Each structure stands twice: as structure tokens, then as C-alpha cells.
Amino acid sequence: PSSCSRSACCPLLVSSLLTISFLISPVRAELSIVGAGWGRTGTMSLKVALDKLGYKTYHMIEIIEHNSHHLDLWIELAELHSQGKPYKHVIHTIFENYTAAVDFPAAAWWKEILETFPNSKVILSTRDPERWYNSAKETIFQALWHHRILGLFVPLSRKFTVMVPSLWDKVLGKGRRPTDSKEETIKAYLQDAERFRKLNLPKRRKLEIAVGKEGWKPLCDFLEISPGSCPTEPFPRLNDQAEFKMRALLPLRTVAVMVLLSPVGLACLVWCFFFRSKGKSGKKE
């Protein structure tokens, strides 16, 4: 009977297996929309709109509900960037299953994300600076102290207390926080928007939008979606200040206060205060 030698059959077998693997493996998503708009500029509404149009959109809610391990990646990204080390592989890992990204933390890194995915389009969601600051002050600026308390017991909250400050370091400057100075925070907000406007990209690749103000048309036109395929329902309006407080801040605040007032929580606070005081007195000596 005829037979083939190992040297002849092995390459053929390997080639066949590689072809089959390529055919049955899922196509990797490629990020094609980068959101430059800061949190509280309609980013949740924009996420839902993009999802409706067929994108899989990254937003802070994705970290909270599905990808808590991404906190480590955002922390790693900030560390590598600050040290001048290569970081694009981390960005690729974060967005490997997404086709769009809006809201913080992605909005803090929109320029670096665009460099990593240079064929992407960029969307800047905007809001009146005063109204933006007042909304953010009552919502996203407040979340960190809850995580600081919960971080005494919950590793996930502990990671938030590292990731969120690194985000503000990126957009405001090292060590600066949004509640330090309203004027400086609004100035940074406006400067970042101006960086977007000066971006050397053709008009078809960048869009500045007041989310929902003009309905679906600006977004559909920008994404080259035909009028017949553009939704006719009202544009999403989600996550306003009252909803954010009820959905995000109230549960965090309730649990944080419960922890704070529990015997174990009080004991931890006394322990932290004692050792910090001891450490400071030791340094003085």
C-alpha cells in the first residue's frame, strides 16, 4: 500500500490545521471609535446609542459590572506611561473585545488610544463647563471617599483608590484633584477639548457633539449610517445626576457608612490612625 513519508505529511497536516483554525476562530474586534469626552458629558447616553448602532462600547460601567480585573490594567498603563516605558500592549489588551470606547478612564487616555488605533474616529462629547463641573462635583468627584472606606476590606475598592487618582493625574497634572480648584479643573477640561479641536485629522474622522441635542442625525452621519438604518426612536438620555446618585452613589455610601460604624470598621480606623500617628512621630525623631 502507498504511504507518505513523515517529512511530506507533517507540513501538509500543519498547514491544514492552521487553515481550519483560521476559519473557525472568531474575528478579533478592532477599536474604531475613541471617545474624548470626560465623564458627565453624556457618555452613558452615547454608549447606549453606539451599542444600538452595532458597536460594543467600553465605559466605566464595563469595569464595574464585567471587567473588574481591568483596574489592574489601567493602573499598569499609568505606571508604564509615567516611567516612559512601552504601554500600547496594555491598551490593546483592555480593548481587545471592544469596538468603541467612551467615558473615563478611556477619555483620560484618548490621545494614547488614538495612537494605538490610528485608524479610529474620535468623538468629543461636550457640555457647558459650569454645568459639567457642578454635575461632576455632585457625582463622580464624590465616589472616591466611599472606596477609601470600603478599601479597608474590599480589594476592588482598594484598586479604585489607585486607579482614579492616576486618572486625575493624567488629565489635571500630577497630584492635582478636581476638587482642589474649580477654576483649574474647568481650565483643564477646556484645554483638553481644545486639543481635540486642533487634532490633525480630516473632518470625517472627528466629531464634536452635544449628546442628544440634535437627535441621532449627527452621529449617524458621522458613522456613515444610511438614513434608513438610523434609529427613529428618541436619542437615549441616561445617567443624569439624580439617577447616578441613586444607582451608584447611594449603594456605595450606604455600605461605606455601615462599614464605618461597625465595630470592625471603627477598630480599623483607630488602628490606621494610631500607626499613622506613630509613623509621623517616628519620622520627626
Secondary structure by P-SEA (a helix, b strand, c coil): cccccaaaaaaaaaaaaaaaaaaaccccccccbbbccccccaaaaaaaaaaaaccccccccccccccccaaaaaaaaaaaaaaccccaaaaaaaaccccccccccccccaaaaaaaaccbbbbbbbccaaaaaaaaaaccccaaaaaaaaccccaaaaaaaaaaaaaaaacccccccccccaaaaaaaaaaaaaaaaacccccccbbbbccccccaaaaaaaacccccccccccccccccaaaaaaccaaaaaaaaaaaaacaaaaaaaaaaaaaaaaaaaaaac
